[in-house]
């Protein structure tokens, strides 16, 4: 039986949220991101894209290309709210879904044609999301993730596209190679230098040649160019969380000491999230007392992967949770509701200096190890406290 995979993407998500709350922005070129020239564009309207503006571009260059654009400093809390609203609608109706980013979803509808028409069902889901959230949305429906995602891109803005199995090659062949998901700029440049400019030509290249030139990625790209992709839709609730905990050799009561250790643990996990291009939306803190009584508390937060935001939330939760004046045997933290996402999303309101600080810290950690550098608050450890760390 052919698979049936639906890809949903909220069109120009940040801009659409801003326009929903301020209709005066409709029809105008809009850019969302940091306010300084050193900041980057996190999202832009189609009107701004017509001038060559795109996500990831420096705000300075974007302003030069489109001087009349309205520049808005993003609000991650507001975007997270709408993202979760869409997630709740999908969760209520979809048999299986994966939330791959703040504005992007995959749904596995395989087998539903026996009961409903998958295209009709997808259309009705899209109409419900638009009606209840007021946000534009596009989808692509096909036999796997790759073709569905490419179809969504061709359906935009605010459209639908269904690519059946017989139509895959006629659909893919004329498209430029840049349409293939996860095809980087360097790889695209190399392929173009070989005379490979569209997906159809790439699909006819010998896999052995592509593997020789591009390594294992060569075979993967050849498969995608031929409309092949067996990547499963990973149920969102089963998405891997990140956690770590510390067991003290000697039970402790020093709250300041525990907060310093929690800060250090948070830094390490946050770095791993940034390294893997992940954001978290839920923070959980765990305490186990000397009598083995264990308490946990969690908090949903705007999606983030940054130390200073996460440390603040961890300390806040710990302050509410640590109410018993007993010795503590273990403390732990867990980041869940993980999604893919660019860490720049969380720097709408930050300074360029803070952006560069994080980039420098992460560069040092990638080269010398995650414990090579810490914020001062997480470095101190009592001489009398021996700890055992466990990370999952």
Secondary structure as UniProt FT lines:
FT   STRAND          5..10
FT   TURN            11..12
FT   HELIX           13..21
FT   HELIX           23..25
FT   TURN            26..27
FT   STRAND          30..33
FT   TURN            37..38
FT   STRAND          40..44
FT   HELIX           46..49
FT   TURN            50..52
FT   TURN            55..56
FT   HELIX           59..65
FT   TURN            67..68
FT   STRAND          70..72
FT   HELIX           76..93
FT   STRAND          97..101
FT   TURN            102..103
FT   STRAND          104..108
FT   TURN            110..111
FT   HELIX           112..114
FT   HELIX           118..133
FT   STRAND          137..142
FT   HELIX           145..155
FT   STRAND          160..162
FT   HELIX           165..167
FT   HELIX           168..173
FT   HELIX           177..179
FT   TURN            181..182
FT   HELIX           185..193
FT   TURN            194..195
FT   HELIX           199..204
FT   HELIX           207..214
FT   HELIX           216..225
FT   TURN            226..227
FT   HELIX           236..238
FT   STRAND          242..252
FT   HELIX           255..275
FT   TURN            276..277
FT   STRAND          278..289
FT   TURN            290..291
FT   STRAND          294..304
FT   HELIX           307..321
FT   STRAND          328..336
FT   STRAND          339..340
FT   HELIX           343..347
FT   TURN            348..349
FT   HELIX           352..368
FT   TURN            370..371
FT   HELIX           376..378
FT   TURN            383..384
FT   STRAND          387..391
//
